[in-house]
Amino acid sequence: MPNAIHLQKENFIEIFKIQTEALIAIHEFLYQHGFLQLMPVIVSPITDPLCHSVYEANIEYLNQKLQLTKSMALHKQIAISALDTKGIYIVSPNVRLEKDIQSDNHLLEFSQLDIELKGASAREFMSFMEELIVYTFSRVRDRCKEEITLLRVPIKTPKTPFQLYSSWDLRSEFGTEFGFQISQREDNLFWITDFEREFYDKENESRKGHYFNYDLYYPEGYGEALSGGERDYKYDVIVRKLEERNQSPEDFAPYLELAKADLLGPSAGGGLGIERLVRFLTKRPHIKEITLFPKVPGEKIFL
C-alpha cells in the first residue's frame, strides 16, 4: 500500500521541526508589528470565487447553502475594515477541489497565512512581506541547524528588495506559463504584478484592465508562494466588476450589503501557502512530501 508507506518515510521529524520554527517566527514577527491573530472561517455563505474553476465544496445546513473556505480573502477584508488595528492575520485551512491539475505544488487541502493591512498600498504590503520572509528564513536557519544538516538543505536569507516583473511583459515573452519559467531561472524570491483576475483586486483606474495586485514566487522552479493585492471596496465598482466577469451579485450578497453600507475600507493583503513555504525550505521534490496526510489532485485520498 503506497499510501501507508508514505507514513513511514524518513525525515518527517526534521521537516516538521522546520515547519514549527517557521510558524513561530511568523507569529513573532507579526506580534512585534502589532498585528492581531484571528481564527479561521471554515464554512460560510460566501468565499473566494477564485480565478480558475474548481469543483464546488458545498454543504447545506438548516436550508442554508454553505461553502467550505477556498480562501479568506473576503472575510479578512471585512475584518480589517471592522477592526481598529493596523493589521490582522489568520493561519487558515483552505479546500480547493482542483480540476485536471498535474503539479508538484498543489494540494486539495492546505493552509495559508492570510494577512491584511489596513489602508496599505500594494507596494507597502510587498515590502512588509519581504521583511517577514527574511525574518522567517533567518530564524529557521539559526534555530534548525541540526535539521538543515540532516536534510542537506542549506537555507539562504533572501536578498531584498525582491526583483519585480510585470505579468504583461512576461506573458508577451514566455506565453501563459511565464511564472514557472521565470521561477526556474531565478535564484532569489521575486514578484510578478498586475494580473487580471478576482473582482476584489483593485483596478488601476488610469489603465483599464490593469490591477494593483501581485504574486510572490520562489526561485529554483518552486513556483508561486503568495497571491494578493489591494482591494476594491466601493459598492458600484464591485458590482460592475462582478457583472464584467459574469458572476452573480447574489452569490456575494452579504459582502455587497457591507459595501453598500460603506462598511468596507481600503486595504491590501495576501495569502502565503504554508506547505509551499515548508517545501521550499526543505527542498522536497513534491509538496506531498511535507505532509503526513496529503490530498493531491487526481490521487485517491488515503486519510
N, C-alpha and C positions, 0 to 999 in steps of 0.2 A: 504494500500500500504506500505509494509515493507520498501521500499527504501525511501519513503517520510518521514516516521517516523524517519529514520536514521538522517535526518537533524535536528530533534528536540531533539536529545539526550543531556543530561546534560554534563557539564564539557568540552565542546569544547573550551571555552574561556581559561580555565586553561591549557588545552593541548597545545593550540596554543601560549600561553604566554611562556610556557616551550620551545616549538619549536623555537620561536623567539629569546629567550635568548641563546639557544644552537647555533643558526646560528650566532648571534652577537659574541659569544665567539670564534667560529671558525674563523670568519673574523679577530677578534682582534689578535688571536694567529698567524695566517698566515701573517698578516700585520707586526706584531712585528718581524717576522723572515725574512722579506724582500721578501715575495712571491708576484707575480703578479696574479691578478684575470683576467681570460679570459672569454669571453662569450661562451655559449654552441653552439655546432653544432647540428642542428635539422635534416637536410637531407643531404645526401652525397652519392656519388657513392660507397663508402666503409664504413663499420662499423665492429665492433667486431663480429666475427663469432660465438662466444660463444663455450662452450664445451658440450652443450646439445642442442637438437633440439627444435626449436620453429617455429610457423607459420611465414612466411616472411611478413614484413610490407613494401611493395614497392609502389612507385608511378612513373609515367612517366611524364617527362616534356621536351618538345621540342625534342622528340625522344631519350631522355637520361633516363636510368633507375636509380632512386634514392632510397635510403633506409632510413627509419626512424632510428634514432640512438638507438642501443642496449646498447652501452657504448662508451665513448670517448677514449678508450684505445689506438687506433691507432693515433687519432688526437693529443692527448696530448703528445705522444712520438715524433711525428713530430714537435709539437710546442716547446717543451723543447729543441729539437735539433737545432731549428732555432733561438731561442732567447738567448741572453747573460744574463741569470738570473739563480739564484740558484734553483728556484722552481716556479711552476705555480699551480693554482687551478681553478676549474670551478664547480659551482653548476649546474649540468647537468640533464635535463629531459631524461629519458630512456623509450623506449617502447619495451616490450618483450611479444609477444603473446604466452604465455606458453601453452604447450600441457599436458593434463592429470595430472596436479599438484593439489594435495589435501594438502593444507598447510595453517597455520595461519600466515605465514610470507612472502607471495608473493602477489604482485600486477602486473597487466599488464602494468601500467603506474606509474613510481616512479621517484625520484630524487636521484642522487648520488653526494657526494662531491668527485670529481675526482682530485687527487693530483699527481704530478710528480716531482721528484727530479733529477737534472742533476748530472750524474756521481756517483750516490749513489749505495751502495750495498743493498741487501735485509735486512741485519741486521741494517744498518743505517736508512733505511726507517721505519722499525718496531719500532726502538727506538724513532724516531721522532713522529710516530703516538701515541705511548704510552704517550708522553708528551702532545700531543694535546688532547687526550681523558681525561687525568687527569685535564687539564686546563678547558676543556668544562664542565665536571661534577662538578668541584668545583664552577665555575661561576654560573651554573644553580642552584646549591644548595644554594648559597649565595643570589642570586637575585630573587628566586622564592619561598621564604619561605611560603608565604600565599597559593600559588597554591599547593605546596607539601603537606601542611597540609590538604587542602580541598580534594585532591586526595588520601590522606593517603598512600603516596609512598615515604618513606624516601630514599634519594639519597646518596649512599656511594661513596666516592672517591676511585677509584680502586688502588690497591697496585701494584707497579712496582718493578722489571720487571715482565711482564706477563709470566705465565707458557708457555713452549714450548713443543709441541708434534710433532712427525713425522707421516705423514699420513700412511706411510708403516707400522709402528708399530701398529697404531690404527686399521688399516684395518685387520691385521692378528689377532688381539684380538677381535674386535667387529663386523667385517663384513662391508658392504658398508654403513650402516647408522651410522658410528662411530661418525661423527660430532655432530649429535643430541644427541646421548647417552652421550658423554662426556660433552656436554653443560648442560644436566640435573643434572649431579653430581657436577659440579664446582660451586664455589661461588665468583669467580673473573674472569675478562676477561682473555682469553688465545689465543695462536696462534697454528695453525696447519700448517705445512710446507711440501713442496716437493710433489706437485701434478703433474701428467702427464696430461696436458690439452692444452691450446691455443698455437699456433705456435710462438707467440711473447714472451712467457715466456722463460727466459734464461736457457738453458740446462747446466747441470753440465758436463763439458767435460770429467772429470775423472770417472764419474759414469753414464753410459748410462741409459736413462730412468728416471733420477733424475733431479730436477729443482730447481732454486733459486726463489721460489715463496711461497706464504703464504695466509692463511685466518685468519682473526681475528674473534673470537667468543665471544658472550655474555654468561654469566652463567645463571643458573636457567631455562634452557630449551629454552631460547630466540633465540638461533641459530646464524647463520652467520651474522657478522656485516660488514666486509670488505673483498674484494678479490683483490690480486695484485701480483706483482713480479718484479724482474729485467727483463730488456728487451734484447732480441737478436736484433742486428741491422746490422749485416753483411749480404749482399745480398745472398751469396751462402748458408749460414746457414739457412736463412729464407725460401728460395726456397726448400731446402732439406726437411725441416720440414713440409712445405705445402704438398709436394708430399707424405711424410710418412703418413699424415692424410687424403689422398685422397681429398685434397682441391685444387681447380683450381687456379694457379697463376694469371690467367686472371681476377679473381674476385677481386684481390688486386693490379691491375696494377699501379695506381698512387703511392701507398705506396712502391711497389717494384722499381719503377722508381727512387724514392728518395734514397732508399737503394743502388741501383746500382751506383748512383752518389756520394756515401759516404756522404749523407746529413742527415743520422741518426747517433746518438751517444749513448753512454751508459747512462742509467737512470734506475730509479726504481720508482714504483708508486702503486696506488691502488684506489679503489672506495668504499667509505663509504656510505651505504644507509641511507638517511636522515629519511625516515619514520621508518625504523627499529631502528634507534637511538632514535627517539621520543617514539616509542612503548616501548623500554626498560626503558627509563627514567620515563615513566608514568605507566608502568606495565599493559598495556592493554592486554586482552586475545587474541585479533586478531588485525592484522595490519590495518584492515579496520576501527577500532575504532578511529584512529588518523587522518583520512582524511574525509573531507566533501563529496568528490566525489570518493569513492572507486571503483576501477575496479579490481575485484577479478577473478582469473582464474576459468572458469566454470560457473560463475554467469552472469545473464543478466545485462548489463550496463544501469543504470537509467539516469545519466547525464554525 
